[in-house]
Structure formats: structure tokens, C-alpha cells
């Protein structure tokens, strides 16, 4: 028996327009959008009244770390609790990260993460990190792209003596990604400088969380961003810069784009709303809870990030959801460099960005859809299956109540963490209902997430930027001089 859902009377918002329309979903897909869509509903279809609300594509968080083993411990949220929290906030898909240990076979790491993710309540995919190089890694990248539906690879330019990529690995991996039609992504911080500054700060007698931003100033991020952009430019490959946190990195991306280079930037909800004063909190646990990389920045940088989103120079919003509890953070009590890096936000992202973006006039509802789902879907080549409300798309939808409000707190969050990055912040504009694969999984505060309902989403290689870059390379190919 087919399962049908009708959403009536709402304003459907896509990245290109808003329209009053009903939406009919059958068996997990959208089959009709329009004023008469409801008339085609099969008998017994479930109906949701979206009067006075927006109907948005389900959010895509392109940067999460569920169940991540890091710095000798494992994050509090596994793939079920993390994706369930996302559903409660309107996020119906995540792209997480496979991070092989140095010398660990890449395919082994990938299979391990796929196993962990089987309990996911929402759809998911993976970026795979390249943490070392060999002919086997070269071959495994091909297997991942051609057989497993992976179309993006992550490169850490930080975390020296652990997962940091040197320039040689970066160059080889970028070239291989170009050949395979997969998007290279970078965590841009100069790992050598971070290592040096951590030692310098400790020598000053600063061992608490306030030392963390001192060891990773904006210029450390800017240098790595410029270097990654330059390497990508020389090789003719697109590049996606994750968690852009400072104006200098945002400006580097804008400059490259003004030259016509295909560079894309991601911003975290936290970096848009939280500033570096949190590291000087006299309570160690609260200060340590904010330790993540890149760190939160002085307020002046937040305005630059908002302008980047408004101008289209920055493209996606994410959370880097990576939750450690106070006891785990306390591992760095004597040395800030030992505090496990990470904060949460997968449940709160959509609402805090709507409140600070749409309610203030920084963003239109369509621009909000672009930066919370459609752009990520396009860049990682799953549009219009995801990030779009139209015939044939997955029935991943959010009923968004622009007048609904809530106050965020660790006491009421779905994440298993004991801290909320947006503690005490009240927002206007929240998800009233979340629909995943055509099923209502969250309704007015009631979460109906089920372990294992999420599907692994294969992402095809050679998205649009690659086709254009290949043509450009052919057009500009140099020739030898015949003498």
C-alpha cells in the first residue's frame, strides 16, 4: 500500500522563488506541487495544514562529526542521536566525514564509518579525508568515487603530527580528485604555525581555554586558505573551504571568485553568532566547551561572514557538529591544546540562521533555502533530488512557522551533549514539522525518529563545475613552438 502525504495551504520556498502551493508526496517522493496538487491525493492520504507557514526543503548539514574518535575519546552523539537531533530542527540530511588514521587503509576506514552510520535516523553521505599518501590511497580514491558514490575528499591543513596533509599530499590528492570528478575540500589552518604558537602561548604561562584563539589567529587561517586556493588555481581544480571563520579567509575566497576561480566557502552557524569573549569565561567548563577549530572570532568577523553569505561569495552553512561532554573537555585542564575540539548545533542551525538572517533582513527566505540546503545539494551533486521542492525530488520537507519561538538550552536539546552553544538564545522562526522520505518524523515538539530509517546517499562524480573546468583546460591548453 502506498504511503501518501499532502501538505496544504503553505508558501513553498525554493532557492529561486516562493509560491502558494500544496505539495503531494507518495512513497517518499514529491509527485506534485501546485494549487491543485491536493486534488490528486490517493484515498487515505495524511494531511498537514501549512496555513501561515513556509514549506522549505529539508536542511542539509554538509559538515558533521557523529561518533568521531578524536584525541583519545569519542563524541557524545552517535549517528542515531545526532541525526535525530537534526530532524527536530528541520535538517533531514547530513554529510559526515570518514577520517582514516595515518597509514590506515582508506577503504577500511570508510567501511568502519558506514557500519557506524547504519543506525542513522536521517539520510547521510560522507566526505572522505586523505590523511596520508601512497599508490594504494590513489587507487582507493577511485574505488570510493566509482563504486561507493563518494564525490568529495577532505584535507586537513592543521593537526600536525596527526592527520595534517603536507603540500605534496595536497597536490597529489587534488590532482586525483580532478581526474575522478570529485570536490576537494580543505580545513584551512597552517598546522606548522598552530604548533609553534601553542608552544609560545604555553611559555607565556597561558594554559587555559583563552590560549586556544591565541594559538590560531585569523592570519593562520588566511594563509592556509590562500595557499589552498593558489594550489587549486595552478592545478585547475575547484576547491571548497570548510568552516570559514574570519574576514581574511572570506576575502581570499571573494578575490579568487572575482578572478573567475571556482572556489566555494562554508560558514558555521556558531561563527555567525558567537564571539571570542567566551574563551575568557572564568568557569573552565564553559570556556572549554567552546574550544573548536577555527576558534570563535572577535565580532567584527561575524559581520564579514554575513556579508559573504548575502553577496553569494560564501555558499553553505553547516555546524561541524562534534560534541564532547565536560568530562571529555577536562582532559585539557592543564593544557588547552589537549582539549578535544568541537561544539554542537545540528538541531539549532536552521532556527538561529533564520532568526539572525531572515528576521533582520540580511537574507530573503529563498536565500535562506540556498544556504541551508540547495547550494550544498548542488555543490555535492545531489540537486534536485535534495534541496528542492519539485516533482521527483525526495520528500524531505520542513513546515516552517515564522511566528513560532523557542529558547535553546542544554536541558531541552536532543543532542546527548551537556552544553548548548546557543544557551539562552531565543529565536523566532522554527520547524513545526519535519518530513523525511515522506514520513512525518517531528511534529510540534514530538520527535518520531527511528534508528536505521536513514539511507546512504550516493553522490555522482563530475558535477557541473568539473565539466566547465575540463572545457576550460582544453581551451587554454598550451602548445609547443615549432622551430
C-alpha positions, 0 to 999 in steps of 0.5 A: 500500500502506498504511503501518501502525504499532502501538505496544504495551504503553505508558501513553498520556498525554493532557492529561486522563488516562493509560491502558494502551493500544496505539495503531494508526496507518495512513497517518499517522493514529491509527485506534485506541487501546485494549487491543485496538487491536493486534488490528486491525493490517493484515498487515505492520504495524511494531511498537514495544514501549512496555513501561515507557514513556509514549506522549505526543503529539508536542511542539509548539514554538509559538515558533521562529526557523529561518533568521531574518535578524536584525541583519545575519546569519542563524541557524545552523539552517535549517528542515531542521536545526532541525526535525530537531533537534526530532524527536530530542527528541520535538517533531514540530511547530513554529510559526515566525514570518514577520517582514516588514521595515518597509514590506515587503509582508506577503504577500511576506514570508510567501511568502519564509518558506514557500519557506524552510520547504519543506525542513522535516523536521517539520510547521510553521505560522507566526505572522505579525508586523505590523511596520508599518501601512497599508490594504494590511497590513489587507487582507493580514491577511485574505488570510493568515487566509482563504486561507493558514490563518494564525490568529495575528499577532505584535507586537513591543513592543521593537526600536525603530527596527526592527520595534517596533509603536507603540500605534496599530499595536497597536490597529489590528492587534488590532482586525483580528485580532478581526474575522478570528478570529485570536490576537494575540500580543505580545513584551512589552518597552517598546522606548522604555525598552530604548533609553534604558537601553542608552544609560545602561548604555553611559555607565556604561562597561558594554559587555559581555554583563552590560549586556544584563539591565541594559538590560531589567529585569523592570519593562520587561517588566511594563509592556509586558505590562500595557499589552498586556493593558489594550489587549486588555481595552478592545478585547475581544480575547484576547491571548497573551504570548510568552516570559514571563520574570519574576514581574511579567509572570506576575502581570499575566497571573494578575490579568487571568485572575482578572478573567475576561480571556482572556489566555494566557502562554508560558514558555521552557524556558531561563527555567525553568532558567537564571539571570542569573549567566551574563551575568557569565561572564568568557569573552565567548563564553559570556556572549554566547551567552546574550544573548536577549530577555527576558534570563535572570532572577535565580532567584527568577523561575524559581520564579514561572514554575513556579508559573504553569505548575502553577496553569494561569495560564501555558499553553505552553512553547516555546524561541524557538529562534534560534541564532547561532554565536560568530562571529555573537555577536562582532559585539557585542564592543564593544557588547552591544546589537549582539549578535544575540539568541537561544539554542537548545533545540528538541531539549532542551525536552521532556527538561529540562521533564520532568526539572525538572517531572515528576521533582520533582513540580511537574507530573503527566505529563498536565500535562506533555502540556498544556504541551508540546503540547495547550494550544498545539494548542488555543490555535492551533486545531489540537486534536485533530488535534495534541496528542492521542492519539485516533482521527483525530488525526495520528500524531505520537507520542513513546515516552517512557522515564522511566528513560532519561538523557542529558547535553546538550552542544554536541558531541552536539546536532543543532542546527548551533549551537556552544553548548548552553544546557543544557551539562552538564545531565543529565536523566532522562526522554527520547524513545526514539522519535519518530513523525511522520505515522506514520513512525518518524523517531528511534529510540534515538539514530538520527535518520531525518529527511528534508528536505521530509517536513514539511507546512504546517499550516493553522490555522482562524480563530475558535477557541473563545475568539473565539466566547465573546468575540463572545457576550460583546460582544453581551451587554454591548453598550451602548445609547443613552438615549432622551430 
